[in-house]
Structures are given as structure tokens and as C-alpha cells.
Amino acid sequence: MSAFVVSVACMQRVVVCARAYDAELRRLDPDLLGMTLFELNRRAVQARYGHFEEVPEFRFESRSAAMSLVSIYKSLRCFLYQCDETDAVMDHLLIVRLKAAQRTLASTLGHMPDGSFNNPTVKLAYDAAEWG
């Protein structure tokens, strides 16, 4: 398994997801939420590789809220995968809440536990969406 710090565009979609699917996270300042999530991502990369990785500056852009549900879901999955290097990160309350949002989105989009989708159109959109 490898890990990297996700892009700002990916983090925009993760913050949109967090705010849309978790009432508690919606109350947080979106800039602070994104910066905190980047820090968790950095910690996971550091746990994997042992070196400190810089994280990009983050400022939430409200226009990012218009992104597709499929692209938001794929970015959330990517982010959580990049953080899955240490229990200290994966057990963090923000990550736990995002994992709950991921389960909700998986159900909504018909993403099955075996990795398949029950709708071929959603599968095509998922494959075309940006990762990372």
C-alpha cells in the first residue's frame, strides 16, 4: 500500500461531502475542517514513509459544492484510503464521521461491498471521476 497527500481539488470535494452528510461537521469552519483533514492525511503519510510531507494551503471554495455526487464519493474514498496507514489517524473522530458518510454514499450510489455498482451509468461516472 502507498500513501500520498491528496490534492486541493480532492480536499474540496471531501469538505463538501463532510458538510453535506454530517450535521456536526457542517457547523465547523470549512477552511479549518480542510486544514485539519490535510493534517491527518500528512500524519498518515508520515507514518507510512517516516518523513514530513508539506500539505497545501486550503481555502474552501463554495463553488465546489456543485460537483457531482459520484466525484465527491470517489474523492472521499481516495482520502480515506490515503489516511489508512495508522490507527491514530483512522480512529480520529473526523475520520470516523467521514467513514459513516462514505457508507451512506455507497448505499445511495449502489456501490456494493464487492466493489461492483448496481447501475452501469454510475460505474462509468465513477471510473471517469478524478482520483487524488
MODELLER restraints for C-alpha pairs under 7 A, 6 or more apart:
rsr = mdl.restraints
at = mdl.atoms
rsr.add(forms.Gaussian(group=physical.xy_distance, feature=features.Distance(at['CA:3:A'], at['CA:45:A']), mean=5.59, stdev=0.5))
rsr.add(forms.Gaussian(group=physical.xy_distance, feature=features.Distance(at['CA:3:A'], at['CA:82:A']), mean=4.88, stdev=0.5))
rsr.add(forms.Gaussian(group=physical.xy_distance, feature=features.Distance(at['CA:4:A'], at['CA:45:A']), mean=5.93, stdev=0.5))
rsr.add(forms.Gaussian(group=physical.xy_distance, feature=features.Distance(at['CA:4:A'], at['CA:82:A']), mean=6.05, stdev=0.5))
rsr.add(forms.Gaussian(group=physical.xy_distance, feature=features.Distance(at['CA:5:A'], at['CA:41:A']), mean=5.91, stdev=0.5))
rsr.add(forms.Gaussian(group=physical.xy_distance, feature=features.Distance(at['CA:5:A'], at['CA:42:A']), mean=6.12, stdev=0.5))
rsr.add(forms.Gaussian(group=physical.xy_distance, feature=features.Distance(at['CA:5:A'], at['CA:45:A']), mean=6.96, stdev=0.5))
rsr.add(forms.Gaussian(group=physical.xy_distance, feature=features.Distance(at['CA:5:A'], at['CA:55:A']), mean=6.87, stdev=0.5))
rsr.add(forms.Gaussian(group=physical.xy_distance, feature=features.Distance(at['CA:6:A'], at['CA:79:A']), mean=6.54, stdev=0.5))
rsr.add(forms.Gaussian(group=physical.xy_distance, feature=features.Distance(at['CA:6:A'], at['CA:132:A']), mean=5.07, stdev=0.5))
rsr.add(forms.Gaussian(group=physical.xy_distance, feature=features.Distance(at['CA:7:A'], at['CA:132:A']), mean=5.88, stdev=0.5))
rsr.add(forms.Gaussian(group=physical.xy_distance, feature=features.Distance(at['CA:8:A'], at['CA:56:A']), mean=6.92, stdev=0.5))
rsr.add(forms.Gaussian(group=physical.xy_distance, feature=features.Distance(at['CA:8:A'], at['CA:58:A']), mean=6.72, stdev=0.5))
rsr.add(forms.Gaussian(group=physical.xy_distance, feature=features.Distance(at['CA:10:A'], at['CA:75:A']), mean=5.39, stdev=0.5))
rsr.add(forms.Gaussian(group=physical.xy_distance, feature=features.Distance(at['CA:10:A'], at['CA:132:A']), mean=5.74, stdev=0.5))
rsr.add(forms.Gaussian(group=physical.xy_distance, feature=features.Distance(at['CA:11:A'], at['CA:34:A']), mean=6.56, stdev=0.5))
rsr.add(forms.Gaussian(group=physical.xy_distance, feature=features.Distance(at['CA:12:A'], at['CA:60:A']), mean=6.38, stdev=0.5))
rsr.add(forms.Gaussian(group=physical.xy_distance, feature=features.Distance(at['CA:12:A'], at['CA:64:A']), mean=6.43, stdev=0.5))
rsr.add(forms.Gaussian(group=physical.xy_distance, feature=features.Distance(at['CA:13:A'], at['CA:64:A']), mean=6.82, stdev=0.5))
rsr.add(forms.Gaussian(group=physical.xy_distance, feature=features.Distance(at['CA:13:A'], at['CA:72:A']), mean=4.99, stdev=0.5))
rsr.add(forms.Gaussian(group=physical.xy_distance, feature=features.Distance(at['CA:13:A'], at['CA:75:A']), mean=6.30, stdev=0.5))
rsr.add(forms.Gaussian(group=physical.xy_distance, feature=features.Distance(at['CA:14:A'], at['CA:72:A']), mean=6.41, stdev=0.5))
rsr.add(forms.Gaussian(group=physical.xy_distance, feature=features.Distance(at['CA:14:A'], at['CA:75:A']), mean=6.24, stdev=0.5))
rsr.add(forms.Gaussian(group=physical.xy_distance, feature=features.Distance(at['CA:14:A'], at['CA:76:A']), mean=5.23, stdev=0.5))
rsr.add(forms.Gaussian(group=physical.xy_distance, feature=features.Distance(at['CA:15:A'], at['CA:30:A']), mean=6.78, stdev=0.5))
rsr.add(forms.Gaussian(group=physical.xy_distance, feature=features.Distance(at['CA:15:A'], at['CA:34:A']), mean=6.16, stdev=0.5))
rsr.add(forms.Gaussian(group=physical.xy_distance, feature=features.Distance(at['CA:16:A'], at['CA:65:A']), mean=5.84, stdev=0.5))
rsr.add(forms.Gaussian(group=physical.xy_distance, feature=features.Distance(at['CA:17:A'], at['CA:72:A']), mean=6.35, stdev=0.5))
rsr.add(forms.Gaussian(group=physical.xy_distance, feature=features.Distance(at['CA:18:A'], at['CA:25:A']), mean=6.05, stdev=0.5))
rsr.add(forms.Gaussian(group=physical.xy_distance, feature=features.Distance(at['CA:18:A'], at['CA:26:A']), mean=6.92, stdev=0.5))
rsr.add(forms.Gaussian(group=physical.xy_distance, feature=features.Distance(at['CA:18:A'], at['CA:98:A']), mean=6.41, stdev=0.5))
rsr.add(forms.Gaussian(group=physical.xy_distance, feature=features.Distance(at['CA:19:A'], at['CA:25:A']), mean=5.59, stdev=0.5))
rsr.add(forms.Gaussian(group=physical.xy_distance, feature=features.Distance(at['CA:19:A'], at['CA:26:A']), mean=4.18, stdev=0.5))
rsr.add(forms.Gaussian(group=physical.xy_distance, feature=features.Distance(at['CA:20:A'], at['CA:26:A']), mean=6.98, stdev=0.5))
rsr.add(forms.Gaussian(group=physical.xy_distance, feature=features.Distance(at['CA:21:A'], at['CA:101:A']), mean=5.73, stdev=0.5))
rsr.add(forms.Gaussian(group=physical.xy_distance, feature=features.Distance(at['CA:30:A'], at['CA:60:A']), mean=5.93, stdev=0.5))
rsr.add(forms.Gaussian(group=physical.xy_distance, feature=features.Distance(at['CA:31:A'], at['CA:58:A']), mean=6.33, stdev=0.5))
rsr.add(forms.Gaussian(group=physical.xy_distance, feature=features.Distance(at['CA:31:A'], at['CA:59:A']), mean=5.14, stdev=0.5))
rsr.add(forms.Gaussian(group=physical.xy_distance, feature=features.Distance(at['CA:31:A'], at['CA:60:A']), mean=5.31, stdev=0.5))
rsr.add(forms.Gaussian(group=physical.xy_distance, feature=features.Distance(at['CA:34:A'], at['CA:58:A']), mean=6.31, stdev=0.5))
rsr.add(forms.Gaussian(group=physical.xy_distance, feature=features.Distance(at['CA:35:A'], at['CA:58:A']), mean=5.96, stdev=0.5))
rsr.add(forms.Gaussian(group=physical.xy_distance, feature=features.Distance(at['CA:38:A'], at['CA:55:A']), mean=6.30, stdev=0.5))
rsr.add(forms.Gaussian(group=physical.xy_distance, feature=features.Distance(at['CA:40:A'], at['CA:83:A']), mean=6.98, stdev=0.5))
rsr.add(forms.Gaussian(group=physical.xy_distance, feature=features.Distance(at['CA:40:A'], at['CA:89:A']), mean=6.04, stdev=0.5))
rsr.add(forms.Gaussian(group=physical.xy_distance, feature=features.Distance(at['CA:41:A'], at['CA:82:A']), mean=6.61, stdev=0.5))
rsr.add(forms.Gaussian(group=physical.xy_distance, feature=features.Distance(at['CA:41:A'], at['CA:83:A']), mean=5.21, stdev=0.5))
rsr.add(forms.Gaussian(group=physical.xy_distance, feature=features.Distance(at['CA:42:A'], at['CA:53:A']), mean=6.06, stdev=0.5))
rsr.add(forms.Gaussian(group=physical.xy_distance, feature=features.Distance(at['CA:42:A'], at['CA:55:A']), mean=6.67, stdev=0.5))
rsr.add(forms.Gaussian(group=physical.xy_distance, feature=features.Distance(at['CA:44:A'], at['CA:83:A']), mean=5.08, stdev=0.5))
rsr.add(forms.Gaussian(group=physical.xy_distance, feature=features.Distance(at['CA:44:A'], at['CA:84:A']), mean=6.81, stdev=0.5))
rsr.add(forms.Gaussian(group=physical.xy_distance, feature=features.Distance(at['CA:44:A'], at['CA:85:A']), mean=5.20, stdev=0.5))
rsr.add(forms.Gaussian(group=physical.xy_distance, feature=features.Distance(at['CA:44:A'], at['CA:86:A']), mean=6.09, stdev=0.5))
rsr.add(forms.Gaussian(group=physical.xy_distance, feature=features.Distance(at['CA:44:A'], at['CA:89:A']), mean=6.48, stdev=0.5))
rsr.add(forms.Gaussian(group=physical.xy_distance, feature=features.Distance(at['CA:46:A'], at['CA:52:A']), mean=5.54, stdev=0.5))
rsr.add(forms.Gaussian(group=physical.xy_distance, feature=features.Distance(at['CA:46:A'], at['CA:53:A']), mean=6.77, stdev=0.5))
rsr.add(forms.Gaussian(group=physical.xy_distance, feature=features.Distance(at['CA:47:A'], at['CA:85:A']), mean=6.48, stdev=0.5))
rsr.add(forms.Gaussian(group=physical.xy_distance, feature=features.Distance(at['CA:47:A'], at['CA:86:A']), mean=6.60, stdev=0.5))
rsr.add(forms.Gaussian(group=physical.xy_distance, feature=features.Distance(at['CA:48:A'], at['CA:85:A']), mean=6.01, stdev=0.5))
rsr.add(forms.Gaussian(group=physical.xy_distance, feature=features.Distance(at['CA:70:A'], at['CA:125:A']), mean=6.65, stdev=0.5))
rsr.add(forms.Gaussian(group=physical.xy_distance, feature=features.Distance(at['CA:70:A'], at['CA:126:A']), mean=5.75, stdev=0.5))
rsr.add(forms.Gaussian(group=physical.xy_distance, feature=features.Distance(at['CA:71:A'], at['CA:126:A']), mean=6.75, stdev=0.5))
rsr.add(forms.Gaussian(group=physical.xy_distance, feature=features.Distance(at['CA:71:A'], at['CA:129:A']), mean=5.24, stdev=0.5))
rsr.add(forms.Gaussian(group=physical.xy_distance, feature=features.Distance(at['CA:71:A'], at['CA:130:A']), mean=6.79, stdev=0.5))
rsr.add(forms.Gaussian(group=physical.xy_distance, feature=features.Distance(at['CA:73:A'], at['CA:102:A']), mean=6.93, stdev=0.5))
rsr.add(forms.Gaussian(group=physical.xy_distance, feature=features.Distance(at['CA:73:A'], at['CA:105:A']), mean=6.54, stdev=0.5))
rsr.add(forms.Gaussian(group=physical.xy_distance, feature=features.Distance(at['CA:74:A'], at['CA:126:A']), mean=6.74, stdev=0.5))
rsr.add(forms.Gaussian(group=physical.xy_distance, feature=features.Distance(at['CA:74:A'], at['CA:129:A']), mean=6.93, stdev=0.5))
rsr.add(forms.Gaussian(group=physical.xy_distance, feature=features.Distance(at['CA:74:A'], at['CA:131:A']), mean=6.60, stdev=0.5))
rsr.add(forms.Gaussian(group=physical.xy_distance, feature=features.Distance(at['CA:75:A'], at['CA:131:A']), mean=6.02, stdev=0.5))
rsr.add(forms.Gaussian(group=physical.xy_distance, feature=features.Distance(at['CA:75:A'], at['CA:132:A']), mean=6.44, stdev=0.5))
rsr.add(forms.Gaussian(group=physical.xy_distance, feature=features.Distance(at['CA:76:A'], at['CA:102:A']), mean=6.96, stdev=0.5))
rsr.add(forms.Gaussian(group=physical.xy_distance, feature=features.Distance(at['CA:78:A'], at['CA:131:A']), mean=6.32, stdev=0.5))
rsr.add(forms.Gaussian(group=physical.xy_distance, feature=features.Distance(at['CA:78:A'], at['CA:132:A']), mean=5.94, stdev=0.5))
rsr.add(forms.Gaussian(group=physical.xy_distance, feature=features.Distance(at['CA:83:A'], at['CA:89:A']), mean=6.56, stdev=0.5))
rsr.add(forms.Gaussian(group=physical.xy_distance, feature=features.Distance(at['CA:83:A'], at['CA:90:A']), mean=6.66, stdev=0.5))
rsr.add(forms.Gaussian(group=physical.xy_distance, feature=features.Distance(at['CA:84:A'], at['CA:90:A']), mean=6.05, stdev=0.5))
rsr.add(forms.Gaussian(group=physical.xy_distance, feature=features.Distance(at['CA:90:A'], at['CA:96:A']), mean=6.97, stdev=0.5))
rsr.add(forms.Gaussian(group=physical.xy_distance, feature=features.Distance(at['CA:109:A'], at['CA:122:A']), mean=6.99, stdev=0.5))
rsr.add(forms.Gaussian(group=physical.xy_distance, feature=features.Distance(at['CA:110:A'], at['CA:117:A']), mean=5.40, stdev=0.5))
rsr.add(forms.Gaussian(group=physical.xy_distance, feature=features.Distance(at['CA:110:A'], at['CA:118:A']), mean=5.30, stdev=0.5))
rsr.add(forms.Gaussian(group=physical.xy_distance, feature=features.Distance(at['CA:110:A'], at['CA:119:A']), mean=6.79, stdev=0.5))
rsr.add(forms.Gaussian(group=physical.xy_distance, feature=features.Distance(at['CA:111:A'], at['CA:117:A']), mean=4.52, stdev=0.5))
rsr.add(forms.Gaussian(group=physical.xy_distance, feature=features.Distance(at['CA:111:A'], at['CA:118:A']), mean=6.74, stdev=0.5))
rsr.add(forms.Gaussian(group=physical.xy_distance, feature=features.Distance(at['CA:117:A'], at['CA:123:A']), mean=5.76, stdev=0.5))
